[in-house]
């Protein structure tokens, strides 16, 4: 049982060594991009919701 656990962790370490991690600058840029897209999407959906509420208020 313990040999399987040891083998699993050895394989995990091997895979992690092969992983190419993004640079600090890449991580910062992608984080800012995600924040910007999320903010723009929230503003768009909020504006659309507000507009549809006003239209429904006029119709009702």
C-alpha positions as CSV (number, residue, x, y, z in Angstrom):
1,X,0.0,0.0,0.0
2,X,2.7,2.5,0.9
3,X,4.6,1.7,-2.3
4,X,1.7,2.9,-4.3
5,X,1.6,6.1,-2.3
6,X,5.3,6.7,-2.7
7,X,5.0,6.0,-6.5
8,X,2.1,8.5,-6.7
9,X,4.1,11.3,-5.0
10,X,7.2,10.6,-7.1
11,X,5.1,10.9,-10.3
12,X,3.5,14.1,-9.0
13,X,7.0,15.6,-8.3
14,X,8.1,14.5,-11.8
15,X,5.1,16.2,-13.5
16,X,5.6,19.4,-11.4
17,X,9.2,19.6,-12.6
18,X,8.0,19.4,-16.2
19,X,5.5,22.2,-15.8
20,X,6.3,25.6,-17.3
21,X,5.1,28.2,-14.9
22,X,4.3,31.7,-16.1
23,X,6.6,34.6,-15.1
24,X,5.6,37.1,-12.5
25,X,5.0,39.7,-15.2
26,X,2.7,37.3,-17.2
27,X,0.8,36.5,-14.1
28,X,0.3,40.2,-13.3
29,X,-0.9,40.9,-16.9
30,X,-3.3,38.0,-17.0
31,X,-4.7,39.0,-13.6
32,X,-5.3,42.5,-14.8
33,X,-6.9,41.2,-18.0
34,X,-9.3,39.0,-16.0
35,X,-10.2,41.9,-13.7
36,X,-10.8,44.2,-16.6
37,X,-13.0,41.7,-18.5
38,X,-15.0,40.9,-15.4
39,X,-15.6,44.6,-14.6
40,X,-16.7,45.3,-18.2
41,X,-19.0,42.3,-18.2
42,X,-20.5,43.4,-14.8
43,X,-21.1,46.9,-16.1
44,X,-22.7,45.6,-19.4
45,X,-25.0,43.2,-17.5
46,X,-25.9,45.9,-14.9
47,X,-26.7,48.4,-17.7
48,X,-28.8,45.9,-19.6
49,X,-30.7,45.0,-16.4
50,X,-31.3,48.6,-15.6
51,X,-32.5,49.2,-19.2
52,X,-34.9,46.2,-19.2
53,X,-36.3,47.3,-15.8
54,X,-37.1,50.7,-17.2
55,X,-38.7,49.2,-20.3
56,X,-40.8,46.8,-18.2
57,X,-41.8,49.7,-15.9
58,X,-43.1,51.6,-18.9
59,X,-45.0,48.6,-20.3
60,X,-46.6,47.7,-17.0
